[in-house]
Amino acid sequence: MTAALATLPAAVPTGAPWNSHDTRLVTVTLLGIGLIVTLIVAVKLHPFLALLVGSVAVGFAAGVPTDKVVTNFEAGVGSTLQEVGLLIALGAMLGRLLADSGGSDQVIETLLSRTRHVLLPWAMMLVAVIIGLPMFFEIGLVLLLPVIVLIANHSGYPLMRIAIPALAGLSVLHGLIPPHPGPLIAIAAVHAQLGTTLALGILVAIPTVILCGPLLGIVLARWVPVTAAAAPVAPRDTATAPQRRPSFAVTIATILFPVMLMLAKAGADIAWNTGHPPQARRILDFIGEPLVALTLGVLLAMVTFGHAVGFTGPDISARVTAAVGPVAAVILIVGAGGGFKQTLIGAGVGNSVAKFANGAHLSVLVLGYLIAVVLRLATGSATVATVTSAGIVAPLTDNLTGTHAALLALAIGAGSLFLSHVNDAGFWLVKELFGLTVGQTFKTWSVMETAVSLVGFSLVMGLSVVI
């Protein structure tokens, strides 16, 4: 039996024993999630208000001090919007300019003319994988949304037939492949080698994306046969149509410009990860920050999708302003999802879950995966699940080989993607951007995330047996 498959020794400390308070926290969490779903589905309350009410109810029921109930929620909203809110707005601006300039049509017509109809979902998967390599999930989704909708409209495919391959590509890369923050955190905690983890991660990611993207998309599109018209893409301003469309090359270059900046930063971080960083890395670190890269991308788009196609300054300004309105509700809901996540963390739900998991005698790979799964379900955050899980299992990795340490990092990453639901900001982002109901989001996005987690972990376990 390999080191990765060996059970934990009895001498491993398990911390404080499970008690009635822990049972109460887990019960309160489940009831809180049920309350939020009921308010949205049955009462038809706006998701932002439902998340706010659910967070307050969970806070009080869990015994959180009165002054902390509100501050925990506010802290979660602030931290989430700090990371995602501005990026959603910038992505919407870039997407609006892309659509109004005719650049989206140029991309779609070129793809349709060069790609067989049956291969469009696969082409969407490849695009998402390329964009998802250096980018956070939320940024990639916002950038790809107009393309997903337009391809679905032009091809006649159901929306989910095109969307699921893109979502799978972005999600798998975000959870399993460095230089994304989650995998890097796990690699550092379990003392795995980045190169080994990257190589094994690619072996796991490729079949996972294929199975959970284009292939699973066939099934999910039948379960939820929505059309692309349901997605809330801002209408174009036809009063001042562009005098000419940007070329395909210019359109692709503009779309990939922020991607390349972030990719350059990731490469610099890997190339110069020790010692005093040179000036070149400082520059790349700055322009490769998602906020800076997307801002520069919008400024470039104002030229290539604005002045270059015949728009005047006021035309461009009006389009940028109009892009923000449709995503305001999305930003609020995403922030509220982060607030609910922080409410659970502040109540101590994560500690209770970690306490239970520390007392289990399981394979290190299985333990790391299950801890990440439970923390993901409890907090909704893949990053929190990864950080906490890696910290719990880190003392148990002394006897692992470099290969199995890398597999452990991947197992934790796979667990952190399990069943996205109402306490995950990504759940609300997908729901709002694609115009889905809560039930439809569970049947598509949540099912896909669960499949990604299970398939990815199964492949990790298979590799642990043969290498």
C-alpha positions as CSV (number, residue, x, y, z in Angstrom):
1,M,0.0,0.0,0.0
2,T,1.4,3.4,-0.9
3,A,2.1,6.2,1.6
4,A,-0.8,8.2,0.2
5,L,-3.3,5.4,0.8
6,A,-2.1,4.5,4.3
7,T,-4.5,5.3,7.1
8,L,-3.6,7.9,9.7
9,P,-1.7,6.6,12.7
10,A,-3.6,6.6,16.0
11,A,-1.0,8.9,17.5
12,V,-2.2,11.8,15.3
13,P,-3.8,14.4,17.7
14,T,-7.4,15.0,17.0
15,G,-7.9,18.2,19.1
16,A,-10.9,18.9,21.3
17,P,-13.7,16.3,21.1
18,W,-16.9,16.9,19.3
19,N,-19.6,18.4,21.6
20,S,-23.1,19.7,21.6
21,H,-22.1,23.1,20.5
22,D,-20.6,21.7,17.3
23,T,-23.8,19.8,16.7
24,R,-25.7,23.0,17.2
25,L,-23.5,24.9,14.7
26,V,-23.9,22.3,12.0
27,T,-27.7,22.1,12.5
28,V,-28.0,25.9,12.4
29,T,-26.0,26.0,9.2
30,L,-28.3,23.5,7.5
31,L,-31.4,25.3,8.7
32,G,-30.0,28.6,7.5
33,I,-29.3,27.3,4.1
34,G,-32.9,25.9,4.0
35,L,-34.3,29.3,5.1
36,I,-32.5,31.1,2.3
37,V,-33.7,28.6,-0.4
38,T,-37.2,28.9,1.0
39,L,-37.2,32.7,0.9
40,I,-36.0,32.8,-2.6
41,V,-38.1,29.9,-4.1
42,A,-41.3,30.0,-2.1
43,V,-41.5,33.6,-0.9
44,K,-39.9,35.1,-4.0
45,L,-37.7,37.3,-2.0
46,H,-34.8,39.0,-3.8
47,P,-31.6,36.8,-3.3
48,F,-29.7,39.7,-1.8
49,L,-32.4,40.2,0.9
50,A,-32.7,36.4,1.4
51,L,-29.0,36.1,2.0
52,L,-29.0,39.0,4.4
53,V,-32.0,37.6,6.4
54,G,-30.4,34.1,6.4
55,S,-27.1,35.4,7.6
56,V,-28.6,37.3,10.5
57,A,-30.7,34.3,11.5
58,V,-27.7,32.0,11.4
59,G,-25.6,34.4,13.4
60,F,-28.1,34.8,16.2
61,A,-29.1,31.1,16.3
62,A,-25.4,30.1,16.5
63,G,-24.9,32.4,19.5
64,V,-22.7,34.9,17.8
65,P,-22.5,38.2,19.9
66,T,-25.0,40.8,18.7
67,D,-22.4,43.3,17.6
68,K,-20.6,40.6,15.5
69,V,-23.6,39.4,13.6
70,V,-23.6,42.5,11.5
71,T,-19.9,43.1,11.3
72,N,-19.2,39.5,10.2
73,F,-21.7,40.0,7.3
74,E,-20.3,43.3,6.4
75,A,-16.7,42.0,6.5
76,G,-17.7,39.1,4.1
77,V,-19.5,41.5,1.7
78,G,-16.5,43.9,1.7
79,S,-13.8,41.2,1.2
80,T,-15.9,39.6,-1.6
81,L,-16.6,42.8,-3.5
82,Q,-13.0,43.9,-3.0
83,E,-11.9,40.8,-5.0
84,V,-14.8,40.5,-7.4
85,G,-17.1,43.5,-7.5
86,L,-14.8,45.9,-9.4
87,L,-13.7,43.1,-11.8
88,I,-17.3,42.3,-12.6
89,A,-17.9,46.0,-13.5
90,L,-14.8,46.2,-15.6
91,G,-15.6,43.0,-17.4
92,A,-19.1,44.2,-18.1
93,M,-17.6,47.4,-19.7
94,L,-15.3,45.4,-21.9
95,G,-18.1,43.1,-22.9
96,R,-20.4,46.0,-23.7
97,L,-17.8,47.6,-26.0
98,L,-17.1,44.2,-27.6
99,A,-20.7,43.7,-28.4
100,D,-21.6,47.3,-29.5
101,S,-18.5,47.5,-31.8
102,G,-19.5,44.4,-33.7
103,G,-16.4,42.6,-32.4
104,S,-18.5,39.8,-30.9
105,D,-20.2,39.3,-34.3
106,Q,-16.8,39.2,-35.9
107,V,-15.6,36.5,-33.5
108,I,-18.8,34.5,-33.8
109,E,-18.9,34.6,-37.6
110,T,-15.3,33.5,-37.8
111,L,-15.7,30.7,-35.3
112,L,-18.9,29.5,-37.1
113,S,-17.2,29.6,-40.5
114,R,-14.1,27.7,-39.3
115,T,-15.6,25.3,-36.8
116,R,-18.0,22.5,-37.6
117,H,-21.4,22.9,-35.8
118,V,-21.0,19.8,-33.8
119,L,-17.6,21.0,-32.5
120,L,-18.7,24.4,-31.1
121,P,-19.1,23.1,-27.5
122,W,-15.6,21.7,-27.7
123,A,-14.3,25.0,-29.1
124,M,-15.9,26.8,-26.2
125,M,-14.2,24.4,-23.8
126,L,-10.8,25.1,-25.3
127,V,-11.3,28.9,-25.2
128,A,-12.3,28.7,-21.5
129,V,-9.2,26.5,-20.7
130,I,-6.9,29.0,-22.4
131,I,-8.5,32.0,-20.7
132,G,-8.9,30.2,-17.4
133,L,-5.2,29.3,-17.0
134,P,-4.1,32.7,-15.7
135,M,-7.5,34.2,-14.6
136,F,-9.9,33.9,-11.7
137,F,-13.1,32.1,-12.4
138,E,-15.2,35.2,-12.0
139,I,-13.1,37.3,-14.4
140,G,-13.1,34.6,-17.1
141,L,-16.8,34.1,-16.9
142,V,-17.6,37.8,-17.2
143,L,-15.3,38.0,-20.2
144,L,-16.7,34.9,-21.9
145,L,-20.4,35.6,-21.2
146,P,-21.1,37.7,-24.4
147,V,-19.3,35.1,-26.5
148,I,-21.3,32.2,-24.9
149,V,-24.6,34.0,-25.5
150,L,-23.8,34.9,-29.0
151,I,-22.6,31.5,-30.0
152,A,-25.7,29.9,-28.5
153,N,-27.9,32.4,-30.4
154,H,-26.2,32.0,-33.7
155,S,-25.8,28.2,-33.5
156,G,-29.2,27.3,-32.2
157,Y,-27.8,25.3,-29.4
158,P,-29.5,25.5,-25.9
159,L,-27.6,27.9,-23.7
160,M,-26.3,25.2,-21.3
161,R,-24.8,23.2,-24.3
162,I,-22.4,26.1,-24.8
163,A,-22.2,27.4,-21.2
164,I,-21.3,24.2,-19.4
165,P,-18.1,23.5,-21.4
166,A,-17.0,27.0,-20.6
167,L,-17.9,26.8,-16.9
168,A,-16.1,23.4,-16.6
169,G,-13.0,24.7,-18.2
170,L,-12.8,27.8,-16.0
171,S,-13.7,25.9,-12.8
172,V,-11.2,23.0,-13.3
173,L,-8.3,25.3,-14.0
174,H,-9.2,27.5,-11.0
175,G,-9.3,24.6,-8.6
176,L,-6.5,22.3,-9.8
177,I,-3.9,24.1,-11.8
178,P,-1.3,26.5,-10.5
179,P,-0.7,29.5,-10.6
180,H,-4.2,29.9,-9.3
181,P,-4.1,30.8,-5.5
182,G,-5.9,27.7,-4.2
183,P,-3.5,25.2,-5.8
184,L,-0.5,27.3,-4.8
185,I,-1.7,27.4,-1.2
186,A,-2.2,23.7,-1.1
187,I,1.2,23.0,-2.7
188,A,3.0,25.2,-0.2
189,A,1.2,23.6,2.8
190,V,1.8,20.0,1.9
191,H,5.3,20.7,0.7
192,A,4.7,19.5,-2.9
193,Q,6.7,20.5,-5.9
194,L,5.0,23.0,-8.2
195,G,6.3,21.4,-11.4
196,T,5.2,17.9,-10.4
197,T,1.8,19.2,-9.3
198,L,1.4,21.2,-12.5
199,A,2.2,18.1,-14.6
200,L,-0.1,15.8,-12.7
201,G,-2.8,18.5,-12.5
202,I,-2.8,18.7,-16.3
203,L,-3.3,14.9,-16.5
204,V,-6.2,15.2,-14.1
205,A,-7.7,18.4,-15.7
206,I,-7.9,17.3,-19.3
207,P,-10.2,14.3,-18.9
208,T,-12.1,16.1,-16.1
209,V,-12.9,19.0,-18.4
210,I,-13.9,16.7,-21.3
211,L,-16.2,14.6,-19.2
212,C,-17.8,17.5,-17.2
213,G,-17.8,20.0,-20.0
214,P,-19.0,19.1,-23.6
215,L,-20.2,15.6,-22.6
216,L,-22.1,16.5,-19.4
217,G,-23.4,19.6,-21.2
218,I,-25.5,17.3,-23.4
219,V,-27.4,16.0,-20.4
220,L,-27.7,19.2,-18.5
221,A,-29.0,21.1,-21.6
222,R,-31.8,18.6,-21.8
223,W,-32.6,19.0,-18.1
224,V,-32.6,22.8,-18.3
225,P,-33.5,23.7,-21.9
226,V,-33.2,27.5,-21.6
227,T,-32.3,29.6,-24.5
228,A,-29.5,32.3,-24.7
229,A,-32.2,35.0,-24.9
230,A,-32.7,34.4,-21.1
231,A,-29.3,35.6,-20.3
232,P,-29.2,39.3,-19.1
233,V,-26.9,40.8,-21.7
234,A,-27.3,44.5,-22.0
235,P,-29.0,45.6,-25.3
236,R,-26.9,47.5,-27.8
237,D,-27.3,51.1,-28.5
238,T,-28.3,51.2,-32.2
239,A,-28.7,55.0,-32.3
240,T,-25.0,55.4,-33.1
241,A,-23.9,52.2,-34.8
242,P,-20.2,51.6,-35.6
243,Q,-19.0,52.8,-39.0
244,R,-16.9,49.6,-39.3
245,R,-16.3,46.4,-37.3
246,P,-12.9,45.6,-35.8
247,S,-11.0,42.8,-37.5
248,F,-10.9,39.3,-36.0
249,A,-7.3,39.7,-35.1
250,V,-7.8,43.0,-33.4
251,T,-10.8,41.6,-31.5
252,I,-8.9,38.5,-30.3
253,A,-5.9,40.6,-29.3
254,T,-8.1,43.0,-27.3
255,I,-9.9,40.2,-25.5
256,L,-6.7,38.4,-24.7
257,F,-4.8,41.6,-23.7
258,P,-5.7,41.4,-20.0
259,V,-5.3,37.7,-20.1
260,M,-1.7,38.0,-21.4
261,L,-0.9,40.6,-18.8
262,M,-2.0,38.2,-16.0
263,L,-0.3,35.3,-17.6
264,A,3.0,37.3,-17.8
265,K,2.6,38.0,-14.0
266,A,2.1,34.3,-13.3
267,G,5.2,33.4,-15.4
268,A,7.2,36.0,-13.5
269,D,6.1,34.7,-10.2
270,I,7.2,31.2,-11.1
271,A,10.5,32.3,-12.8
272,W,11.5,34.7,-10.0
273,N,10.1,33.0,-6.9
274,T,13.2,33.3,-4.7
275,G,15.6,36.0,-3.7
276,H,15.3,39.7,-4.4
277,P,12.9,40.2,-7.4
278,P,14.2,42.2,-10.3
279,Q,12.6,45.4,-11.6
280,A,10.9,43.5,-14.4
281,R,9.0,41.3,-12.0
282,R,7.8,44.3,-10.0
283,I,6.5,45.8,-13.2
284,L,4.8,42.5,-14.3
285,D,3.4,42.0,-10.8
286,F,1.7,45.4,-11.1
287,I,0.3,45.3,-14.6
288,G,-0.7,41.7,-14.1
289,E,-2.9,42.3,-11.1
290,P,-6.4,41.5,-12.2
291,L,-7.7,45.0,-11.4
292,V,-4.9,46.7,-13.3
293,A,-5.0,44.3,-16.2
294,L,-8.7,44.6,-16.7
295,T,-8.5,48.4,-16.4
296,L,-5.9,48.5,-19.1
297,G,-8.0,46.1,-21.1
298,V,-11.0,48.4,-20.9
299,L,-8.8,51.4,-21.9
300,L,-7.5,49.5,-24.9
301,A,-11.0,48.5,-25.8
302,M,-12.1,52.1,-25.8
303,V,-9.6,52.6,-28.6
304,T,-10.0,49.3,-30.6
305,F,-13.8,48.9,-30.0
306,G,-14.4,52.6,-29.7
307,H,-12.5,55.3,-31.6
308,A,-11.2,52.8,-34.2
309,V,-14.7,51.8,-35.3
310,G,-16.0,55.4,-35.5
311,F,-17.5,56.0,-32.0
312,T,-17.1,59.4,-30.5
313,G,-16.0,60.1,-27.0
314,P,-19.5,60.7,-25.7
315,D,-20.6,57.4,-27.5
316,I,-18.0,55.4,-25.7
317,S,-18.7,57.0,-22.3
318,A,-22.4,56.3,-22.7
319,R,-21.7,52.7,-23.4
320,V,-19.3,52.3,-20.5
321,T,-21.9,53.8,-18.2
322,A,-24.7,51.7,-19.5
323,A,-22.7,48.5,-19.0
324,V,-22.7,49.0,-15.2
325,G,-26.4,49.1,-14.6
326,P,-27.3,45.5,-15.6
327,V,-24.6,44.0,-13.3
328,A,-25.4,46.1,-10.2
329,A,-27.8,43.4,-8.9
330,V,-25.2,40.7,-9.7
331,I,-22.6,42.6,-7.6
332,L,-25.0,43.0,-4.7
333,I,-25.9,39.3,-4.7
334,V,-22.3,38.1,-5.0
335,G,-21.4,40.4,-2.1
336,A,-24.2,39.0,0.0
337,G,-23.1,35.5,-0.8
338,G,-19.7,36.5,0.6
339,G,-21.4,37.9,3.7
340,F,-23.2,34.6,4.4
341,K,-19.9,32.8,4.0
342,Q,-18.2,35.0,6.6
343,T,-21.2,34.7,8.9
344,L,-20.6,30.9,9.0
345,I,-16.9,31.3,9.5
346,G,-17.4,33.8,12.3
347,A,-19.8,31.5,14.0
348,G,-17.1,28.8,14.1
349,V,-18.7,26.3,11.7
350,G,-15.3,25.8,10.0
351,N,-13.7,24.9,13.3
352,S,-16.4,22.3,14.1
353,V,-16.0,20.7,10.8
354,A,-12.2,20.6,11.1
355,K,-12.6,19.1,14.6
356,F,-14.7,16.3,13.3
357,A,-12.4,15.6,10.4
358,N,-9.3,15.5,12.6
359,G,-10.7,12.5,14.5
360,A,-11.1,10.4,11.3
361,H,-8.8,7.5,10.5
362,L,-8.7,7.6,6.7
363,S,-6.3,7.7,3.8
364,V,-4.5,11.0,3.7
365,L,-5.9,11.7,0.2
366,V,-9.4,10.8,1.2
367,L,-9.1,12.8,4.4
368,G,-7.9,15.9,2.6
369,Y,-10.6,15.6,0.0
370,L,-13.4,15.0,2.6
371,I,-12.3,17.9,4.7
372,A,-12.3,20.2,1.7
373,V,-15.7,18.9,0.7
374,V,-17.3,19.6,4.1
375,L,-15.6,23.0,4.4
376,R,-16.8,23.9,0.9
377,L,-20.4,22.9,1.8
378,A,-20.2,24.8,5.1
379,T,-18.5,28.1,3.9
380,G,-19.1,28.2,0.2
381,S,-15.5,29.3,-0.4
382,A,-13.2,27.1,-2.4
383,T,-10.2,29.1,-1.2
384,V,-11.2,28.8,2.5
385,A,-11.8,25.1,2.0
386,T,-8.3,24.7,0.4
387,V,-6.5,26.7,3.0
388,T,-8.1,25.1,6.0
389,S,-7.9,21.5,4.6
390,A,-4.2,21.9,3.6
391,G,-3.5,23.2,7.1
392,I,-5.2,20.3,8.8
393,V,-3.4,17.6,6.8
394,A,0.0,19.3,6.5
395,P,1.4,17.6,9.7
396,L,0.4,14.2,8.2
397,T,2.6,14.5,5.0
398,D,6.1,13.8,6.4
399,N,6.2,10.3,5.0
400,L,4.7,11.1,1.6
401,T,6.8,11.1,-1.6
402,G,7.0,14.2,-3.8
403,T,4.5,12.6,-6.2
404,H,1.9,11.8,-3.5
405,A,2.3,15.2,-1.9
406,A,1.4,16.7,-5.3
407,L,-1.6,14.3,-5.5
408,L,-2.7,15.4,-2.0
409,A,-2.7,19.0,-3.2
410,L,-4.8,18.0,-6.1
411,A,-7.2,16.0,-3.9
412,I,-7.8,19.0,-1.7
413,G,-8.4,21.2,-4.8
414,A,-10.9,18.7,-6.2
415,G,-12.7,18.7,-2.8
416,S,-12.9,22.5,-2.7
417,L,-15.0,22.5,-5.9
418,F,-17.8,20.2,-4.5
419,L,-21.5,21.2,-4.8
420,S,-21.6,25.0,-5.1
421,H,-24.8,26.2,-3.5
422,V,-26.4,29.3,-2.0
423,N,-23.5,30.2,0.2
424,D,-21.1,30.4,-2.7
425,A,-20.8,33.7,-4.5
426,G,-20.1,31.8,-7.7
427,F,-23.5,30.2,-7.5
428,W,-25.2,33.6,-7.6
429,L,-22.9,34.9,-10.3
430,V,-23.8,32.0,-12.6
431,K,-27.5,32.3,-11.8
432,E,-27.7,36.0,-12.5
433,L,-25.4,36.2,-15.5
434,F,-27.3,33.4,-17.3
435,G,-30.7,34.4,-16.1
436,L,-31.5,31.1,-14.4
437,T,-33.8,30.3,-11.5
438,V,-32.4,28.9,-8.3
439,G,-33.6,25.4,-9.2
440,Q,-32.1,25.7,-12.7
441,T,-28.8,26.8,-11.2
442,F,-28.8,23.7,-8.9
443,K,-29.5,21.4,-11.9
444,T,-26.7,22.9,-14.1
445,W,-24.0,24.7,-12.2
446,S,-24.2,22.8,-8.9
447,V,-24.4,19.4,-10.7
448,M,-21.4,20.3,-12.9
449,E,-19.3,21.4,-10.0
450,T,-20.1,18.2,-8.1
451,A,-19.2,16.1,-11.2
452,V,-15.9,18.1,-11.6
453,S,-15.1,17.3,-7.9
454,L,-15.9,13.6,-8.1
455,V,-14.2,12.9,-11.5
456,G,-11.1,14.9,-10.5
457,F,-10.8,13.1,-7.2
458,S,-11.3,9.7,-8.9
459,L,-8.5,10.4,-11.3
460,V,-6.3,11.5,-8.4
461,M,-6.9,8.2,-6.6
462,G,-6.3,6.3,-9.8
463,L,-2.9,8.0,-10.3
464,S,-2.0,7.3,-6.6
465,V,-2.3,3.6,-7.3
466,V,-0.1,3.5,-10.5
467,I,2.6,6.0,-9.7
